[in-house]
Every structure is written in C-alpha cells, then in structure tokens.
Amino acid sequence: MSLKRAAAITGLAELKPLKEPGELTALKLIATVAAQAIEDAGLEKRDLDGLLVGVPFSDPGMLYPAVAAEALGMRPRMLNIVDLGGASAAGMVWRAAAAIEAGMCRAVLCVMADLNRLGEQRPPLVSLHREFELPYGNFGANCGYALIARRHMFEYGTTPAQMAEVAVAQRKNALRNPLALFNDRPLTIEEVLASRLIVDPLHLYEIVSPCSGGAAVVVAAPEIARRGPHPPVWLLGAGEYCDHSTITYAPSLTSSSVKAAAEAAFKMAGAAPRDIDLVCPYDCYTITVIVTLEDAGFCAKGRGGPFVMEHDLSYEGDLPCNTHGGQLSFGQAGLAGGMSHVTEAARQLSGRADARQVKNARLAYVNGNGGIMSEQVSLVLERER
Amino acid sequence: MSAYFKPLPNPSLTSRPFWEAAKRHELKLQRCAECGKFVYYPRDRCPDCFSDRLEWRPVSGRATVYSYTVVYRAATRLFADAPYILAVVELEEGPRLTTNLVASPEAMRVGMPVTVFFDDVTPECTLVKFKPA
C-alpha cells in the first residue's frame, strides 16, 4: 500500500507566537487554531471525523485525545496522540492519510499547541535519562545539538560561519512573515557569531526561542480536498525512522536517520531531491538544517556547510528553505513548532505565501525531527496539478 | 564545603551493579555472553542479539572523546553555578558514555585520550567522570 495522493492538506492555520502568554491555556490555543484550520478548509466541525493531537508540555496528562475531542465537541472515529517530539506534525500527516486510506475516517484535524512560561517546570524525564544523563548536566536539547555540531566540525571541517548562515538566510525569510517572532531586522553572520555562546559551539541566535502558540492542518480524503476553497496539497510520499532516543546511543552523531526517512518518502513519491522546489527541514538549531540537508540527499554527506553558503536559501533563492523563517526566526511554540514546517510548505504549495511566495513551487520536502536527531519523519508534498 | 545539590542517579534493579562498582571506584559494564559485545546503559537484554545473558565485567576506563561541549548557560538552574564540559566518550571496549570531562576548555579536542576517575559527590553516590589521560 502506498499513501501517494491518498489524502491532501486542505486547511491550515497557525497562531502568532507569543513570548508572554498571560493566562492563556493550551486547550484554548488548540480550540482557536483548530477553528481557523477547519474554516480554512471550508469545512464545518461536524465534517471532521479524525483527531490527531500532541500532548502539550504545559498540560501533560493521560488520555489527552479524548480530552481535546471533548473540548472541541468532536466525536472522532479515529483519535490518537502522536508523540514524536518535533517530528509529531509530519508524523500526523501520514498517519491521517493512512487512516483515510484505510477507510477509518475522511477528514482529520491534526493540531498542536503549547505554552512556554519562563521558569515553568518541564515534564519529568524518563527514568533512564534521569539516571544516566541528568547527573552530568545533559538536560534539554542544547547539549545534544552542541555535541553534534562539534563532531560535525571535527569530521567535515564545518565552520561556525556556515552554521550561522542558516540563521541569517532564514531571518531574511522571516522579514516577509508578519507572524514571525523575529521579523524586525535582518541578521548577519557576524552578529550571530557575536551573540552569546550558550553551549559551545552554538550561539544564542542559533538556538530556537521558546514561545507559546499553536498550529493545525486538516488532512482530508481526495473528494473532500477537491471541493475545498484552496488548491489541495497532496501527500506524495512519507517515511519515518528512529535509531536512538538518547544521543549517547546514536550510531553516529553526524549521520542521522533522516537518510532512511527521506529515502522512503522520495521512493513513495517517485521523486528525488533535485525535483524539489522548496525545503522545510526542522530547525531547532542551525546544525540541524545542515545535517538534514545532507542526509536527505540535497548535497553530499559532510558538504552541508559549504552548501548553505553556495546556495540562496531565501524565498527568492535557488533552494528556498524554511520560508516562514524557520523556528529560529518564527519561534518554537513547543510541539507546535514542528507543525510550522508543514503549514509553511502547504501554504507555499497552495500559492498563499504572499510576499514570500516561491514562484512555481510544485514539490516541497518537509522533515520533522524529534528529540536529539531521534525520531525522523520526511514528507514530500505536491501542489494540485 | 556546601552540600551537593545536583541531581543524583536513582539506581534500578538493572543498573545497581554499575553504581555499586562506581562506589568502589571500579568501572564495570555489562557484556553479552552470547555475542560478546559490551553494553551501556545497563540493559535487560543485549540490544544487539537480544540475549538476556548479560554479565558484569570490569573495563579499562580508557576512552577517547567522541564529542564535547562547554556549557556556558545551562538549561537548568541546578547546573548554573559554573561552566562545565559535557562529553560523549568512546570506551576502548566500544560503548559510548555521556559524562563530564574535567579539563580546561582550551585543552579539549575531539579524539583526545581520556581516562576514568570517580567523583564521590556524596557519601552514598559516586559519579563516573573522565579527565585527560
């Protein structure tokens, strides 16, 4: 069974990321963004019979899909959480398509929202991480990606300036995105490298800024998608792979399972990286984009640093990359950050990206990345022909 | 001397021999009696061949730095007292460990040889750390 054109993204929405969420709740953000996405799809809530939701870091608990369904007044025929960290959104898209293809439901709301309040506790670590990582100060994602960046520099000669260029190029895109958290001025490589060193070799401007927000897409069966107000964005290929949880157990710090996920997605799509018009690789850190572009096959392994210098990653460039600004400039609203890559690709392919529209964009590559390069989900999306 | 306030491991049935050895200043890892591979973290079955015949064996404590970072701004207040070096080291016997390197940041290099030492952070707990060989 293939999921090629089994379903399409037919509605999308994202909330403007907030640094100060005030008294907002995750459920309120979910309800707000869900309503916008359903309206964008030209559907009524009663038309939605599937629900995939992420459990917000800020409101963790069991049985969350039913909690969300009840809050939204939905009665889904298929409901689940997708718990793949930053890969959850991309993971939702193919799971929704699979459920539709299997006849379990016809229109799936994929929604995530989260709050980040300064000083708020994060959910507890699993016991193994608490036992073997936390005592040494390996906490959160910063350290893991710094280890990856350092090793990449050692193996391939990648430079801090090359990594910084990812933040610079994506900022140029964010200047055209009124929703982006950081869209008031361009960045330079010098500024990125002059920003505070947080976890050597990563600087402040190479690290996502936590914020609050939400994003959602509606994935629908072909006959529903074709009736919608916007051109459907077809799922052409999907692939998923995971080869470790803790970074200590990654077979390699520099070659990731993006390769396996991307190969599967391109194979299903019958496409190759050279066919792709824009890329939305998960960008929690600058190095993440470099490793992803390499492993997805956009350049040779180890050439990601020179590659981002040689190519124009802006919306008007030869390989538009994270045209919404990426999480680095758009903001990372917890789990919802990973949905921003999906919504941006769908926005571009349905010709709705306004001032940052990529001309004649037909095929997009999206990658979702969970944990420390752990869970990987690649998608190939196609504009309605 | 102020009390140690950083998080400590809470050994499990599976991992207790590792921490008990560390307390005696010995580095012991599980070795699979079927396929011969060394295993870390402590596991319930060999991640490679899935055998449950895992036996605790002393290892050399010799390793090389696979990667490292100097953490200037920790993600938790518990580690905000001073910059520290977080490293992944690759033991001579194969497995990699996340640990702290106690060395000057300027001296750090990927690939440098390091050796284990045991940091008795509390009377009950010893952490496994490394320093330049």
HADDOCK unambig.tbl for C-alpha pairs under 7 A between the chains (distance, minus, plus):
assign (segid A and resid 130 and name CA) (segid B and resid 9 and name CA) 6.62 0.50 0.50
assign (segid A and resid 131 and name CA) (segid B and resid 9 and name CA) 4.23 0.50 0.50
assign (segid A and resid 131 and name CA) (segid B and resid 10 and name CA) 5.85 0.50 0.50
assign (segid A and resid 131 and name CA) (segid B and resid 11 and name CA) 6.93 0.50 0.50
assign (segid A and resid 132 and name CA) (segid B and resid 9 and name CA) 6.76 0.50 0.50
assign (segid A and resid 133 and name CA) (segid B and resid 98 and name CA) 6.53 0.50 0.50
assign (segid A and resid 134 and name CA) (segid B and resid 7 and name CA) 6.48 0.50 0.50
assign (segid A and resid 135 and name CA) (segid B and resid 6 and name CA) 6.73 0.50 0.50
assign (segid A and resid 135 and name CA) (segid B and resid 7 and name CA) 5.06 0.50 0.50
assign (segid A and resid 135 and name CA) (segid B and resid 8 and name CA) 5.34 0.50 0.50
assign (segid A and resid 135 and name CA) (segid B and resid 9 and name CA) 6.47 0.50 0.50
assign (segid A and resid 136 and name CA) (segid B and resid 86 and name CA) 6.98 0.50 0.50
assign (segid A and resid 136 and name CA) (segid B and resid 99 and name CA) 5.69 0.50 0.50
assign (segid A and resid 136 and name CA) (segid B and resid 100 and name CA) 5.88 0.50 0.50
assign (segid A and resid 137 and name CA) (segid B and resid 79 and name CA) 6.44 0.50 0.50
assign (segid A and resid 139 and name CA) (segid B and resid 75 and name CA) 6.43 0.50 0.50
assign (segid A and resid 140 and name CA) (segid B and resid 75 and name CA) 6.36 0.50 0.50
assign (segid A and resid 143 and name CA) (segid B and resid 69 and name CA) 6.79 0.50 0.50
assign (segid A and resid 146 and name CA) (segid B and resid 69 and name CA) 5.92 0.50 0.50
assign (segid A and resid 147 and name CA) (segid B and resid 67 and name CA) 5.41 0.50 0.50
assign (segid A and resid 147 and name CA) (segid B and resid 68 and name CA) 5.35 0.50 0.50
assign (segid A and resid 147 and name CA) (segid B and resid 69 and name CA) 5.79 0.50 0.50
assign (segid A and resid 150 and name CA) (segid B and resid 67 and name CA) 6.26 0.50 0.50
assign (segid A and resid 150 and name CA) (segid B and resid 68 and name CA) 6.77 0.50 0.50
assign (segid A and resid 151 and name CA) (segid B and resid 67 and name CA) 5.44 0.50 0.50
assign (segid A and resid 154 and name CA) (segid B and resid 110 and name CA) 6.86 0.50 0.50
assign (segid A and resid 197 and name CA) (segid B and resid 72 and name CA) 6.87 0.50 0.50
assign (segid A and resid 198 and name CA) (segid B and resid 71 and name CA) 6.44 0.50 0.50
assign (segid A and resid 198 and name CA) (segid B and resid 72 and name CA) 5.24 0.50 0.50
assign (segid A and resid 198 and name CA) (segid B and resid 73 and name CA) 5.04 0.50 0.50
assign (segid A and resid 199 and name CA) (segid B and resid 69 and name CA) 6.14 0.50 0.50
assign (segid A and resid 199 and name CA) (segid B and resid 70 and name CA) 5.73 0.50 0.50
assign (segid A and resid 199 and name CA) (segid B and resid 71 and name CA) 4.48 0.50 0.50
assign (segid A and resid 199 and name CA) (segid B and resid 72 and name CA) 5.74 0.50 0.50
assign (segid A and resid 199 and name CA) (segid B and resid 73 and name CA) 6.61 0.50 0.50
assign (segid A and resid 200 and name CA) (segid B and resid 69 and name CA) 5.28 0.50 0.50
assign (segid A and resid 200 and name CA) (segid B and resid 70 and name CA) 5.13 0.50 0.50
assign (segid A and resid 200 and name CA) (segid B and resid 71 and name CA) 6.41 0.50 0.50
assign (segid A and resid 248 and name CA) (segid B and resid 88 and name CA) 6.60 0.50 0.50
assign (segid A and resid 248 and name CA) (segid B and resid 96 and name CA) 6.09 0.50 0.50
assign (segid A and resid 248 and name CA) (segid B and resid 97 and name CA) 6.16 0.50 0.50
assign (segid A and resid 248 and name CA) (segid B and resid 98 and name CA) 6.10 0.50 0.50
